[in-house]
């Protein structure tokens, strides 16, 4: 059915393996800051404990972690049934305290960025990068037309009844674990109902405010005014009544927080739905403009859009990559790690218009990269349309 199952043995085991790889790199490092090294080991130990039951988690301490890295992973991996884990005998740190080759192999297989291991990213950052890479690696194996279809579906239909999703996805349904049952998400349940954001269509967060009232808002679009209050219908049979509290608080139709309603996971929403909605909004805004051609995901998705002005006298090209990151500092770090695109035109990094006040800081961070330009989605569309009007 295409559902992601969390807290299965496989999921917990993969989490433990990732934590062991990160711990091994920290344990083998003798040149970095000792405090940072110790913090990383404590971080990894906490993750390892979370993958075990209460009894075995209590026995996992720093000594057990270091011993397992050197003598075999068996005591560090969660146990299921009677069988032995094939990775149980793997050693990640040798007797001289040096990294074993298995760390790099396991890191690649579990989508752990090498830089994440070597630079001691916080665990939350490492997991976010890992999940983003995993998402894209799954769909980049598709033919270009199917790839574009999946990207558009994740942007346009992040929540729907399962039957609707089956119809929309066709033969692609069930190949990816993008969706989860909304009934398993208590955080978006307002008296038995969920409400999609009027901007991104993903379920909004519902927080009890007392007296049967809920505060309902979108985690990404609260600053744009996607916020409401609601109270249970007095008859008790219909959805709660929403009262808009912001400029983007348009009319939304709720759906039961039960049954066959599915929504993309938060990771998919953050890394595919939010930037995808920007990408397709730009495409739609520039479609049918005389003299313009718009291409989605060109060059194997090295970036998101290429817009070409085809008139030979005023030809111009724009290359666009949409980003919906919460932290612009982290976005700057990631962009600076990218190799130079090597094109005649800069790569335009498009961010949501609501983040326009943060652009000066991002531009300052990228000042040494003339191949990268930054602007909001609305400003980019305006720039292209003005250029076309001036030249046509």
Helices and strands as residue ranges (DSSP letters): H 9-28, H 34-50, H 54-58, H 62-71, G 74-76, H 102-109, H 114-118, H 123-139, H 144-156, E 159-161, H 162-169, G 170-172, E 179-181, G 182-184, G 186-188, E 193-195, E 205-210, E 213-217, G 222-224, E 227-231, E 241-244, E 254-256, E 261-264, H 266-268, I 269-273, H 274-286, E 292-296, H 298-301, E 305-309, E 316-323, H 328-337, E 347-351, G 353-358, H 359-365, E 372-376, H 377-391
